[in-house]
Amino acid sequence: MRHRFLLFFLMLSLSACTFQVEMLTPTTDVLTPAPSSTETLTPLITDTPSSSETPTQAYTVTPSPIPTFTSTALLPGEGIYPIRFAANGTFIDIVDSISAGKSRTYSINALKDQVMSISIQQSSDGEWTYIPMEIKGADGTTLCPLLHNVDCTFWRGALPASQDYFVTISPVADALNFTMRVTILPPSSTKQIFRYSAKNGVASFFYDDNLAPVRFNEMPVYKVEPEFALQYIDTEAYASTNLLEAYFLFGSTFQSDIVQSCTQPASLGGPESIVGEVNINGINYTRSEAAGVAAGNIYEQIYHRAVVNGTCYEIIFFIHSTNIGVYAPDAGVKEFDRAALLQRFEDTLSTLLIQQ
């Protein structure tokens, strides 16, 4: 759950994100690392390779139609809009606009114990705005927000009952052409895997539905403006912890001055120091770390930078938390699981493939 009541401590920078995704088959397995850089990735990771393939080469194409959304009111008088998935669809991206002071409610029918996630990516068409949401079941159960005076801007978890769920979006200012992603996994599935293809056409990676595309609007902690930002949206990881928000940022540029200093520390979000190198699918990245504090907030960045064929690539883990010491011992707030969060990011990074 994102605690935006601390938003005024952040330095805001408006950055636009565009994205391309390919839907992969839902899985109960862990995210599979990408193959070596000489292989060409295609959408579906198969479980059993053919006799002529190694496990990391077992990639076959299985086209899956991406569901479309028709904004037809379910109950015109009440303004409730039904979300309908295509046959066998497991996610849908809904593009919509809502004026300041207005709200819109969508309905989703799902089964008990299915994993649902809802997130919002704002468009670059206008100013960034705060877009809280409310999710309630037809039986009156509130999924978010769970706490008084603590808004939620995303949600992911197992559903408590088979019923209709109502998602109400209420932007503070005009929200133009935002994209709301709704993922509902089939029963017994634990995650949906997506593939991102970079704008330059030579880089790609996989991520699961614990991460969601967003418009990154936080501190300018990057050398390369992110072309694609993913926010960590595992609600359980935020509940009753000091974690406020976490992002996986990807960017690349062939701008000469940035390429020349690509792997050098920049100290954008606090003093930055190189901690070593990491090899990802045949490419060595310089890894550095930085941290800053402000009014009880902790900002942590872990950078991975490399120059490949005249292009600087920068991947950042950005974590914003509060100092656990600011909470009273009886407040019920615990330290977030940093190791588990970093593992999520590392799993995604391990699939990064840059064709050489």
C-alpha positions in Angstrom: 0.0 0.0 0.0 1.5 3.3 -1.0 1.4 5.9 1.8 1.2 9.1 -0.2 0.7 11.2 2.9 4.5 11.7 2.8 4.4 12.9 -0.8 5.5 16.4 0.1 8.9 15.2 1.1 9.7 14.1 -2.4 11.2 16.2 -5.2 8.8 15.8 -8.1 10.1 15.2 -11.6 7.7 14.6 -14.5 8.9 11.7 -16.6 6.9 10.0 -19.5 6.8 6.2 -19.8 5.6 4.2 -22.8 5.5 0.5 -22.8 5.0 -2.6 -24.9 4.0 -5.9 -23.3 3.4 -9.4 -24.4 1.3 -11.7 -22.3 2.7 -15.0 -21.2 1.0 -18.0 -19.7 0.3 -17.7 -16.0 2.6 -19.8 -13.9 3.1 -21.2 -10.5 6.9 -21.3 -11.0 9.5 -18.8 -10.2 10.5 -16.3 -12.9 12.8 -18.1 -15.3 16.1 -16.3 -16.2 16.6 -15.2 -19.8 18.8 -17.3 -22.1 22.3 -16.2 -23.2 22.7 -13.1 -25.3 23.0 -15.1 -28.5 19.4 -16.4 -28.2 16.3 -14.7 -29.5 13.5 -14.5 -26.9 9.9 -15.2 -27.8 6.8 -15.0 -25.5 6.2 -18.4 -23.9 8.7 -20.1 -21.6 8.1 -23.8 -22.0 8.6 -26.2 -19.1 10.3 -29.1 -21.0 12.8 -28.4 -23.8 13.2 -30.5 -26.8 16.1 -33.0 -27.0 18.1 -30.5 -29.1 17.7 -27.6 -26.7 19.1 -26.6 -23.4 16.7 -25.5 -20.7 17.5 -21.8 -21.4 16.8 -22.2 -25.1 13.3 -23.6 -24.7 11.2 -20.7 -26.0 8.2 -21.1 -28.3 5.7 -18.6 -29.6 2.1 -19.0 -28.5 0.2 -15.9 -29.6 -2.4 -14.7 -27.1 -5.0 -12.1 -27.9 -4.9 -9.1 -25.6 -8.4 -8.4 -24.2 -10.1 -5.1 -25.2 -12.3 -3.0 -23.0 -15.6 -1.5 -24.1 -16.8 1.4 -21.9 -20.4 0.5 -21.9 -22.2 1.3 -18.6 -23.5 -1.8 -16.8 -26.0 0.4 -14.9 -26.2 3.7 -16.8 -28.0 5.5 -14.0 -25.3 4.5 -11.5 -22.3 4.9 -13.8 -20.8 1.5 -13.1 -18.6 0.2 -15.9 -18.1 -3.6 -16.3 -14.7 -4.9 -17.1 -15.0 -7.9 -19.4 -12.0 -10.1 -20.2 -11.7 -11.9 -23.5 -12.0 -15.7 -23.5 -9.2 -17.1 -21.4 -7.8 -13.6 -20.8 -5.9 -13.0 -17.6 -5.2 -9.3 -17.8 -6.6 -6.1 -19.4 -5.3 -2.6 -19.9 -8.1 0.0 -19.8 -7.5 3.5 -21.2 -9.7 6.1 -19.7 -9.9 9.8 -18.6 -11.5 11.3 -15.5 -11.9 15.0 -14.8 -10.9 16.6 -11.5 -13.5 16.2 -8.8 -15.1 13.3 -10.6 -14.9 9.6 -10.1 -15.6 6.4 -12.0 -16.5 2.9 -10.7 -15.7 -0.3 -12.6 -17.0 -3.7 -11.7 -15.1 -7.0 -11.9 -16.4 -10.5 -11.3 -13.9 -12.9 -9.8 -13.7 -16.1 -7.7 -12.5 -16.6 -4.2 -8.7 -17.1 -3.8 -8.0 -15.8 -7.3 -5.1 -13.3 -7.3 -6.2 -9.9 -8.6 -4.0 -6.8 -9.1 -5.0 -3.3 -10.0 -2.6 -0.5 -10.9 -2.6 2.8 -12.8 -0.1 4.2 -15.3 -0.6 7.9 -16.0 -0.1 9.3 -19.4 2.4 12.0 -20.3 -0.5 14.0 -21.9 -0.9 16.2 -18.8 0.4 17.0 -15.4 1.0 14.1 -13.0 -1.8 13.8 -10.4 -2.6 11.8 -7.4 -5.1 9.0 -8.2 -6.3 7.1 -5.1 -8.6 4.1 -5.5 -11.2 2.3 -3.5 -11.9 -1.4 -3.9 -15.0 -3.0 -2.3 -16.8 -6.3 -2.7 -20.5 -6.6 -3.3 -20.8 -8.0 0.3 -19.4 -4.7 1.6 -15.8 -5.9 2.3 -13.2 -3.2 1.7 -9.9 -4.4 0.1 -8.4 -0.9 0.0 -7.9 1.4 1.6 -7.6 -0.7 4.8 -6.6 2.1 7.1 -8.3 5.4 7.9 -6.5 8.4 6.2 -4.1 6.1 4.3 -5.0 6.0 0.6 -4.1 3.2 -1.8 -3.1 3.7 -5.4 -2.7 0.0 -6.2 -3.7 -3.3 -4.9 -2.7 -7.0 -5.3 -3.8 -10.0 -3.3 -6.0 -13.1 -3.1 -9.7 -12.4 -3.2 -11.8 -13.3 -0.1 -15.0 -14.3 -1.9 -16.6 -15.1 -5.2 -18.5 -12.0 -6.1 -18.4 -8.7 -8.0 -15.8 -6.2 -6.9 -16.1 -2.5 -7.4 -13.1 -0.3 -8.2 -13.6 3.5 -7.8 -11.0 5.8 -9.2 -11.0 9.4 -7.9 -8.2 11.6 -9.3 -7.3 14.8 -7.5 -6.8 16.7 -10.8 -7.6 15.8 -14.4 -6.3 12.3 -15.2 -6.1 12.1 -19.0 -5.7 8.9 -20.9 -4.4 6.9 -17.9 -4.1 3.1 -18.2 -5.6 0.9 -15.5 -4.2 -2.6 -15.6 -6.4 -5.3 -14.1 -4.9 -8.8 -13.8 -6.9 -11.8 -12.5 -5.1 -15.1 -12.5 -6.7 -18.4 -13.1 -7.4 -20.5 -10.0 -4.2 -22.0 -8.5 -1.9 -19.7 -10.5 0.3 -17.4 -8.6 1.7 -14.9 -11.1 1.3 -13.6 -14.6 4.6 -12.9 -16.6 5.0 -10.1 -19.1 7.8 -9.2 -21.5 8.9 -5.6 -22.1 10.7 -4.7 -25.4 12.8 -1.6 -25.2 12.3 1.3 -27.6 15.7 0.7 -29.2 14.6 -2.8 -30.3 17.6 -4.6 -28.9 16.8 -4.9 -25.2 14.1 -6.8 -23.4 13.3 -8.4 -20.1 10.5 -10.2 -18.2 8.6 -9.1 -15.2 5.6 -10.6 -13.2 2.4 -9.0 -12.0 3.9 -8.2 -8.6 5.3 -5.3 -10.6 3.2 -2.9 -12.7 4.0 -0.2 -15.3 3.6 3.3 -13.9 4.7 6.9 -14.7 7.7 7.5 -12.4 7.2 10.8 -10.8 9.6 10.8 -7.9 13.1 12.2 -7.3 15.4 12.6 -10.3 17.8 9.9 -9.2 18.8 8.8 -12.7 21.4 9.7 -15.4 19.1 8.3 -18.1 15.4 9.3 -17.9 13.5 6.0 -17.5 11.6 4.9 -20.6 9.9 2.2 -18.5 9.1 2.2 -14.8 7.7 -0.7 -12.8 6.3 -0.2 -9.3 6.3 -3.0 -6.7 2.6 -3.6 -5.9 2.6 -6.6 -3.6 0.1 -5.3 -1.0 1.1 -7.8 1.7 4.7 -6.5 1.5 3.5 -3.0 2.4 0.9 -3.8 5.0 2.0 -2.8 8.6 5.6 -2.1 7.4 7.7 0.9 6.9 7.9 0.4 3.1 6.4 3.3 1.2 7.2 2.6 -2.4 9.6 0.7 -4.6 10.4 0.9 -8.3 12.4 -0.9 -11.0 13.6 1.7 -13.6 15.0 1.0 -17.1 16.5 3.5 -19.4 19.0 3.8 -22.3 20.5 6.6 -24.3 23.2 7.1 -27.0 23.7 10.7 -25.9 27.5 11.1 -26.1 28.2 12.9 -22.9 26.1 10.4 -20.9 27.7 7.4 -22.7 31.2 8.7 -21.9 30.4 8.9 -18.1 27.9 6.1 -18.1 29.5 3.8 -15.4 30.8 6.6 -13.2 29.0 7.5 -9.9 26.8 10.5 -10.1 25.5 10.9 -6.5 22.0 11.8 -7.7 20.1 10.5 -4.7 22.9 10.8 -2.1 26.6 9.9 -2.0 27.0 7.1 -4.6 29.8 4.5 -4.5 30.8 1.7 -6.8 30.4 -1.7 -5.1 31.5 -4.0 -7.9 30.4 -5.6 -11.2 27.6 -8.0 -12.1 27.4 -10.1 -15.2 23.9 -10.3 -16.7 23.6 -12.6 -19.7 27.1 -11.9 -21.0 27.3 -8.2 -20.3 29.2 -6.7 -17.3 27.4 -3.9 -15.5 28.9 -1.5 -13.0 26.9 -1.7 -9.8 26.8 1.2 -7.4 24.7 2.2 -4.4 23.5 5.5 -2.9 21.2 6.5 0.0 19.7 9.7 1.3 17.5 10.6 4.3 15.0 13.4 4.9 12.6 14.0 7.7 12.4 10.4 8.7 12.4 9.1 5.1 15.0 6.8 3.7 15.7 6.8 -0.1 17.9 4.0 -1.4 19.1 3.5 -5.0 21.0 0.6 -6.5 22.4 1.3 -10.0 23.4 -1.0 -12.8 25.1 0.7 -15.8 26.8 -0.6 -18.9 27.8 0.7 -22.4 26.8 -1.7 -25.2 27.4 -0.7 -28.8 27.5 3.0 -28.0 24.4 3.0 -25.8 24.4 3.6 -22.1 22.0 1.3 -20.2 20.9 2.2 -16.7 18.7 0.0 -14.4 17.8 1.3 -11.0 16.3 -0.2 -7.9 14.6 2.7 -6.1 13.3 2.1 -2.5 11.6 4.6 -0.3 10.8 3.7 3.3 10.5 5.4 6.6 12.9 5.1 9.5 11.5 2.4 11.7 12.5 4.4 14.7 9.9 7.1 14.1 7.1 4.6 15.1 6.1 3.9 18.6 6.9 0.4 19.8 3.2 -0.4 20.1 2.2 1.0 16.6 2.3 -2.4 15.0 4.7 -1.4 12.3 7.6 -3.7 11.4 10.6 -3.5 9.2 9.8 -4.4 5.6 11.4 -7.5 4.1 14.2 -5.8 2.2 15.8 -9.1 1.1 12.6 -10.4 -0.5 12.0 -7.1 -2.3 15.6 -7.0 -3.7 15.2 -10.6 -4.8 12.1 -9.6 -6.8 14.1 -6.9 -8.5 17.1 -9.2 -9.1 14.9 -11.8 -10.6 13.6 -9.3 -13.1 17.1 -7.9 -13.8 18.4 -11.5 -14.4 16.2 -11.7 -17.5 17.6 -8.6 -19.2 18.8 -9.4 -22.7 20.7 -6.9 -24.9 21.4 -8.2 -28.4 25.0 -7.4 -29.4 
